[in-house]
């Protein structure tokens, strides 16, 4: 913390102001570096092999982390304690997915296959005017 007195113990408001400004800029830079926008990971779950799709979703989530984003990937999380084959639980999961999506700044869509669930998420994001980014399975952004 900056002192109002210099090393010779004289009052020095100019030095104090300069050092205070530097400390504030360093704190602000650290906060900015720590900020990670939240993105919603949209990829297939039940279309095809579920285990393969979960592994891909993990890879997509790690990709987001490596790009300094905070990924929300509900089909990895909710499937740990909810049964997608039970209609009421499926509907509850869809509702919770949309709640989580509302907290995100972008929707990231991965792969060429668009499942029914993904289509619903994309349509909702479009209605909410969310930014949508499309990526290949190899993690390259489509233009």
C-alpha positions, 0 to 999 in steps of 0.5 A: 500500500502506498504511503503518503510519506516518502522514504525520507519521511517527508509528506509527498502527495504527488508520489502518493497519488502516483503509487495509488494510481499504479496500485489501482491499475494493477488491481483492475488488471488482475480483476479483468484477467480473472473475469471469465464470460459464461458460455453455454455448451450446446452439443448432442447428448442422446443422439448416437452414443451417449458415452462418446457424446459426454466425452466430446462435451467434456472436451468442448468444456475444456476448450472453453476453459482454455479460451478463458471462458466459464462453460456451462454444460448441463448435459454433463451435470444433470445426467448424473442425477436425473433420468432423461427417460422419465418425462417429468425429469426430462422436462425439468432438465430442459427448464433448468437448461434454459435457466442456466442459458439465461445466465450465459453471454454466448451459446457455443454449438459444437459439431455438425449434428443438431439434435432436437434438444440442441435445436430447441436451445439454439431457437431459444438463444435466437429469441433471446438475441444471444450471440451464437458461435458454431464450432467443428468437432475439431474445435475450429470456429465456423465462419 
